[in-house]
Amino acid sequence: KYISASFTSSFTVPFSLMNIHFLYRPTKITLFSDIRVIALLVAYPTVQVMIWMILSIEFTAVDDFEALEIVRNGMKEQYNLTK
């Protein structure tokens, strides 16, 4: 459960960084040198990951072992694996 949650939550980081990159403009360079803005820019992706991690853990119906067994059985049936 936790492995899947960390995997899915890691996909939010590029989107968060893209939002920050969109906000950055050379005319606003003084704004980005303020320590409070820097702290906010560090906190934004961190909070995004934490939110998605919590949502993934709480609303995932199966554990990683159960999901792995489902995938194994599907692979055995589809590809006729005996291993």
PyMOL commands that place a pseudoatom at each C-alpha (Angstrom):
pseudoatom trace, name=CA, resn=LYS, resi=1, chain=A, elem=C, hetatm=0, pos=[0.000, 0.000, 0.000]
pseudoatom trace, name=CA, resn=TYR, resi=2, chain=A, elem=C, hetatm=0, pos=[2.753, 2.446, 0.931]
pseudoatom trace, name=CA, resn=ILE, resi=3, chain=A, elem=C, hetatm=0, pos=[4.890, 1.620, -2.092]
pseudoatom trace, name=CA, resn=SER, resi=4, chain=A, elem=C, hetatm=0, pos=[2.012, 2.339, -4.456]
pseudoatom trace, name=CA, resn=ALA, resi=5, chain=A, elem=C, hetatm=0, pos=[1.153, 5.517, -2.571]
pseudoatom trace, name=CA, resn=SER, resi=6, chain=A, elem=C, hetatm=0, pos=[4.697, 6.863, -2.760]
pseudoatom trace, name=CA, resn=PHE, resi=7, chain=A, elem=C, hetatm=0, pos=[4.875, 5.950, -6.447]
pseudoatom trace, name=CA, resn=THR, resi=8, chain=A, elem=C, hetatm=0, pos=[1.652, 7.761, -7.306]
pseudoatom trace, name=CA, resn=SER, resi=9, chain=A, elem=C, hetatm=0, pos=[2.436, 10.781, -5.147]
pseudoatom trace, name=CA, resn=SER, resi=10, chain=A, elem=C, hetatm=0, pos=[5.817, 11.224, -6.823]
pseudoatom trace, name=CA, resn=PHE, resi=11, chain=A, elem=C, hetatm=0, pos=[4.009, 12.114, -10.059]
pseudoatom trace, name=CA, resn=THR, resi=12, chain=A, elem=C, hetatm=0, pos=[2.802, 15.394, -8.514]
pseudoatom trace, name=CA, resn=VAL, resi=13, chain=A, elem=C, hetatm=0, pos=[6.322, 16.833, -8.216]
pseudoatom trace, name=CA, resn=PRO, resi=14, chain=A, elem=C, hetatm=0, pos=[6.809, 17.722, -11.914]
pseudoatom trace, name=CA, resn=PHE, resi=15, chain=A, elem=C, hetatm=0, pos=[3.437, 19.461, -12.010]
pseudoatom trace, name=CA, resn=SER, resi=16, chain=A, elem=C, hetatm=0, pos=[4.259, 21.456, -8.888]
pseudoatom trace, name=CA, resn=LEU, resi=17, chain=A, elem=C, hetatm=0, pos=[7.630, 22.467, -10.298]
pseudoatom trace, name=CA, resn=MET, resi=18, chain=A, elem=C, hetatm=0, pos=[5.974, 23.425, -13.568]
pseudoatom trace, name=CA, resn=ASN, resi=19, chain=A, elem=C, hetatm=0, pos=[3.580, 25.716, -11.695]
pseudoatom trace, name=CA, resn=ILE, resi=20, chain=A, elem=C, hetatm=0, pos=[6.514, 27.358, -9.921]
pseudoatom trace, name=CA, resn=HIS, resi=21, chain=A, elem=C, hetatm=0, pos=[8.383, 27.718, -13.198]
pseudoatom trace, name=CA, resn=PHE, resi=22, chain=A, elem=C, hetatm=0, pos=[5.329, 29.360, -14.758]
pseudoatom trace, name=CA, resn=LEU, resi=23, chain=A, elem=C, hetatm=0, pos=[5.233, 31.955, -11.965]
pseudoatom trace, name=CA, resn=TYR, resi=24, chain=A, elem=C, hetatm=0, pos=[8.914, 32.855, -12.293]
pseudoatom trace, name=CA, resn=ARG, resi=25, chain=A, elem=C, hetatm=0, pos=[9.519, 35.884, -14.470]
pseudoatom trace, name=CA, resn=PRO, resi=26, chain=A, elem=C, hetatm=0, pos=[12.671, 38.026, -14.718]
pseudoatom trace, name=CA, resn=THR, resi=27, chain=A, elem=C, hetatm=0, pos=[10.633, 41.100, -13.779]
pseudoatom trace, name=CA, resn=LYS, resi=28, chain=A, elem=C, hetatm=0, pos=[9.690, 39.462, -10.455]
pseudoatom trace, name=CA, resn=ILE, resi=29, chain=A, elem=C, hetatm=0, pos=[13.209, 38.451, -9.437]
pseudoatom trace, name=CA, resn=THR, resi=30, chain=A, elem=C, hetatm=0, pos=[13.028, 40.497, -6.226]
pseudoatom trace, name=CA, resn=LEU, resi=31, chain=A, elem=C, hetatm=0, pos=[9.922, 38.605, -5.181]
pseudoatom trace, name=CA, resn=PHE, resi=32, chain=A, elem=C, hetatm=0, pos=[11.733, 35.287, -5.600]
pseudoatom trace, name=CA, resn=SER, resi=33, chain=A, elem=C, hetatm=0, pos=[14.639, 36.444, -3.422]
pseudoatom trace, name=CA, resn=ASP, resi=34, chain=A, elem=C, hetatm=0, pos=[12.404, 36.903, -0.381]
pseudoatom trace, name=CA, resn=ILE, resi=35, chain=A, elem=C, hetatm=0, pos=[12.928, 34.153, 2.223]
pseudoatom trace, name=CA, resn=ARG, resi=36, chain=A, elem=C, hetatm=0, pos=[9.167, 33.752, 2.769]
pseudoatom trace, name=CA, resn=VAL, resi=37, chain=A, elem=C, hetatm=0, pos=[8.577, 33.135, -0.928]
pseudoatom trace, name=CA, resn=ILE, resi=38, chain=A, elem=C, hetatm=0, pos=[11.450, 30.650, -1.025]
pseudoatom trace, name=CA, resn=ALA, resi=39, chain=A, elem=C, hetatm=0, pos=[9.924, 28.814, 1.956]
pseudoatom trace, name=CA, resn=LEU, resi=40, chain=A, elem=C, hetatm=0, pos=[6.561, 28.791, 0.173]
pseudoatom trace, name=CA, resn=LEU, resi=41, chain=A, elem=C, hetatm=0, pos=[8.156, 27.439, -3.004]
pseudoatom trace, name=CA, resn=VAL, resi=42, chain=A, elem=C, hetatm=0, pos=[9.785, 24.623, -1.044]
pseudoatom trace, name=CA, resn=ALA, resi=43, chain=A, elem=C, hetatm=0, pos=[6.605, 23.884, 0.896]
pseudoatom trace, name=CA, resn=TYR, resi=44, chain=A, elem=C, hetatm=0, pos=[4.344, 23.762, -2.180]
pseudoatom trace, name=CA, resn=PRO, resi=45, chain=A, elem=C, hetatm=0, pos=[5.677, 20.529, -3.762]
pseudoatom trace, name=CA, resn=THR, resi=46, chain=A, elem=C, hetatm=0, pos=[6.213, 18.997, -0.334]
pseudoatom trace, name=CA, resn=VAL, resi=47, chain=A, elem=C, hetatm=0, pos=[2.596, 19.585, 0.680]
pseudoatom trace, name=CA, resn=GLN, resi=48, chain=A, elem=C, hetatm=0, pos=[1.395, 18.307, -2.703]
pseudoatom trace, name=CA, resn=VAL, resi=49, chain=A, elem=C, hetatm=0, pos=[3.275, 15.034, -2.211]
pseudoatom trace, name=CA, resn=MET, resi=50, chain=A, elem=C, hetatm=0, pos=[1.997, 14.657, 1.343]
pseudoatom trace, name=CA, resn=ILE, resi=51, chain=A, elem=C, hetatm=0, pos=[-1.609, 15.271, 0.292]
pseudoatom trace, name=CA, resn=TRP, resi=52, chain=A, elem=C, hetatm=0, pos=[-1.440, 12.723, -2.527]
pseudoatom trace, name=CA, resn=MET, resi=53, chain=A, elem=C, hetatm=0, pos=[0.345, 10.229, -0.300]
pseudoatom trace, name=CA, resn=ILE, resi=54, chain=A, elem=C, hetatm=0, pos=[-2.394, 10.487, 2.338]
pseudoatom trace, name=CA, resn=LEU, resi=55, chain=A, elem=C, hetatm=0, pos=[-5.141, 10.245, -0.290]
pseudoatom trace, name=CA, resn=SER, resi=56, chain=A, elem=C, hetatm=0, pos=[-3.480, 7.239, -1.896]
pseudoatom trace, name=CA, resn=ILE, resi=57, chain=A, elem=C, hetatm=0, pos=[-3.085, 5.439, 1.417]
pseudoatom trace, name=CA, resn=GLU, resi=58, chain=A, elem=C, hetatm=0, pos=[-6.610, 6.176, 2.616]
pseudoatom trace, name=CA, resn=PHE, resi=59, chain=A, elem=C, hetatm=0, pos=[-8.505, 5.422, -0.572]
pseudoatom trace, name=CA, resn=THR, resi=60, chain=A, elem=C, hetatm=0, pos=[-6.541, 2.496, -1.954]
pseudoatom trace, name=CA, resn=ALA, resi=61, chain=A, elem=C, hetatm=0, pos=[-8.682, -0.581, -1.630]
pseudoatom trace, name=CA, resn=VAL, resi=62, chain=A, elem=C, hetatm=0, pos=[-6.012, -3.282, -1.733]
pseudoatom trace, name=CA, resn=ASP, resi=63, chain=A, elem=C, hetatm=0, pos=[-2.568, -3.838, -0.291]
pseudoatom trace, name=CA, resn=ASP, resi=64, chain=A, elem=C, hetatm=0, pos=[0.484, -4.127, -2.529]
pseudoatom trace, name=CA, resn=PHE, resi=65, chain=A, elem=C, hetatm=0, pos=[0.615, -7.891, -1.991]
pseudoatom trace, name=CA, resn=GLU, resi=66, chain=A, elem=C, hetatm=0, pos=[-2.999, -8.329, -3.034]
pseudoatom trace, name=CA, resn=ALA, resi=67, chain=A, elem=C, hetatm=0, pos=[-2.482, -6.145, -6.103]
pseudoatom trace, name=CA, resn=LEU, resi=68, chain=A, elem=C, hetatm=0, pos=[0.660, -8.073, -6.987]
pseudoatom trace, name=CA, resn=GLU, resi=69, chain=A, elem=C, hetatm=0, pos=[-1.266, -11.345, -6.766]
pseudoatom trace, name=CA, resn=ILE, resi=70, chain=A, elem=C, hetatm=0, pos=[-3.984, -9.951, -9.043]
pseudoatom trace, name=CA, resn=VAL, resi=71, chain=A, elem=C, hetatm=0, pos=[-1.364, -8.938, -11.611]
pseudoatom trace, name=CA, resn=ARG, resi=72, chain=A, elem=C, hetatm=0, pos=[0.370, -12.324, -11.360]
pseudoatom trace, name=CA, resn=ASN, resi=73, chain=A, elem=C, hetatm=0, pos=[-2.867, -14.216, -11.926]
pseudoatom trace, name=CA, resn=GLY, resi=74, chain=A, elem=C, hetatm=0, pos=[-3.739, -12.016, -14.882]
pseudoatom trace, name=CA, resn=MET, resi=75, chain=A, elem=C, hetatm=0, pos=[-0.313, -12.561, -16.428]
pseudoatom trace, name=CA, resn=LYS, resi=76, chain=A, elem=C, hetatm=0, pos=[-0.585, -16.325, -15.906]
pseudoatom trace, name=CA, resn=GLU, resi=77, chain=A, elem=C, hetatm=0, pos=[-3.965, -16.422, -17.619]
pseudoatom trace, name=CA, resn=GLN, resi=78, chain=A, elem=C, hetatm=0, pos=[-3.114, -14.088, -20.472]
pseudoatom trace, name=CA, resn=TYR, resi=79, chain=A, elem=C, hetatm=0, pos=[0.348, -15.407, -21.323]
pseudoatom trace, name=CA, resn=ASN, resi=80, chain=A, elem=C, hetatm=0, pos=[-0.134, -19.012, -20.167]
pseudoatom trace, name=CA, resn=LEU, resi=81, chain=A, elem=C, hetatm=0, pos=[2.770, -18.838, -17.739]
pseudoatom trace, name=CA, resn=THR, resi=82, chain=A, elem=C, hetatm=0, pos=[3.527, -21.865, -15.587]
pseudoatom trace, name=CA, resn=LYS, resi=83, chain=A, elem=C, hetatm=0, pos=[6.222, -20.286, -13.422]
for i in range(1, 83): cmd.bond("trace and resi %d" % i, "trace and resi %d" % (i + 1))
show_as sticks, trace
zoom trace
